Every structure is written in C-alpha cells, then in structure tokens.
Amino acid sequence: MYNNSAKYSQMIKTEALRLGFMACGIAKAEFLAEEAPRLENWLKGNRHGEMTYMENHFDKRLNPTLLVDDAKSVVSLTLNYFTEDKQLDISAPKISKYAYGADYHTVIKEKLQELLAFIKDNIGEVSGRCFVDSAPVMDKAWAQKSGLGWRGKNSNLISKDAGSFFFLAELIIDLELEYDTPFAADHCGSCTRCIDACPTDAIMAPYVVDGSKCISYLTIELKNEIPNEFKHKMENWAFGCDICQDVCPWNRFATPHQEPAFKPALELLQLNKTELIEMTDEVFKQVFKGSAVKRTKFTGLKRNIDFLISTKR
C-alpha cells in the first residue's frame, strides 16, 4: 500500500503541475485540533464582521471527513496570479491584482475537475470534492499542513519560493496517499512591514487579522455602507487590497503567472479615474464580464468609489 500511495501521490502532483498549478502538497484528512480554539476565539471576537457564513458549519470547517465520506487525503494546490501589469491611470480607484483577469473560481474549478477526472481515470474508483473558496474549508491550514508554506503576520500563506500572490484550492478524496511534512518554520522573523503598512489597522497583532477592518472585506464582503471611521484610510482601493502583500519582502520572489485566463483585461487597465467614477451599469457589465469584480456588483463598486470620492472632498 505504501508503494502505491507514493506512486499515486507523485502521479497527482505531476498532473497538477501539468494543469498549471504552481505547487501541490498532500495532508492526511483529519480533525484540525490546533485550529479549533483559534477559529472559536476569532469568531467570538466578531473578527468576521458581516461574514455570518463563517459561523456556520463550525465542525465541517475543522473536519474534512464531514465534507467527504471516508475522506483520507486533502490535496492542496496553489495557482499563481501575480502580474507586473498595472492600471494605467495611477489616480484611478484601485482594483486588486487578483481580479485583473477571469474569475479565479471558474478557472480553478475547471482545473480541479480535470485533476479529479485524471485520478479516477488513472487510479480507479475515487470519490472526492473540489473546493475553491466555496465551502467551509480552512485552506491556509491545509496548505501549511501539506508543506506549501507558512502563515505570515498578515495571515496569508507565504511560500519561500513564490511569495503570496497565489490562490489556494483543495481536493478532498477518499484515497490514502503519501503525506507531506507540515511547514513548521516561520520565516517572518522580526519583520512587521505588513502590520505597519495596513491603513485600517486590520492586522491587530502578528498573525491575527480583524476581517471587519480589512479593506478587502469593506469593498467586497460588506453589504451595508462603509463606516465613516474608514474615511481617509482606504488608500484609493475600490475592490480588494494588495497593500500587505506589496510590502512583504517575500514577494520579491513572485514571478508573473503563465495562466492565459488571468491575462489582464486591457479595458480594465485602461479605465481612467473619470471613467470609473462615471461608470454605468452597462459599462460595468461589459468591462467586468467574467471577472471576480462581479462579486460586488455594480451597486457595490459604485458605493466603494463614491465613498472614496466623498473622503476627498
């Protein structure tokens, strides 16, 4: 069985790289005992703001066998989205790098389904599910457990080889595999650049992020009006935020992605400040078709931009 486990693990990793994933690690599907108190305290402190879905399925978040019957392995994958392209008008409301191209949910889900089909075709009757931000899975915990990196002081997963501009995804399957060594080291050292740079003080302490203060949360997850306490603190971000990653020294190792679907839409990069401010619903649908920016909808993006304008009056 051990030989088969090692062989199957290598087959899966090789195919994952062929599909365009940057890295692949495998962990045993088991209860995340260390995460339980951390998650409970985070929720009790109301660090999730309006993200009430974080309170749901507490047990499922910690136990993959409740998501997939007889789960044996969690296959964690990373997909690079780093780009050196930038919005041309530096005064225009800013959009996070990850949303420059096609919606990552769609792109990654297709790759995961291909990987699962490969496993079934080449290994046999294997049951499993694909996860991309769409279910109660603690992706950073699993990625660390499968040796892909450590969680930095901004709570993002960081790789020594690639920084942190990548997406995380998982396959949970009922196949026993060879498991990677968890990433135990912390390479942040005494650096506090992400903490110092966060304009809303969302990184309340090393490794602890108050999600309800994060600019990404305020511009995407928050459905109500952005609280006035964040006036003059948004740094012109209209969708998401890259600040804590842009200042991270490990991102000097980030290299441009090779994923055609993430190629930045020129229409988006060329939007100037006036065009974004005066954007109509029709233009929004045209420019952001197939983009993750659709998550906030036209009304959400307009709310964000109006908030940025109001703080400059």
Secondary structure, DSSP 4 states (H G I P E B T S, - for coil): -HHHHHHHHHHHHHHHHHTT-SEEEEEE----TTHHHHHHHHHHTTTTTT-GGGGTTHHHHH-GGGTSTT--EEEEEEEE-------S-TTSPEE-GGGSSS-HHHHHHHHHHHHHHHHHHHT-S--EEEESSSSS--HHHHHHHTTS-EE-TTS-EEBTTTBT-EEEEEEEES---PPPPP------TT--HHHHH-TT--EEETTEE-GGG-HHIIIII--SPPPGGGTT-STTEEE---HHHHT-GGGGG------GGGSPPHHHHH--HHHHHT--HHHHHHHTTTSGGGGGHHHHHHHHHHHHHHTT-
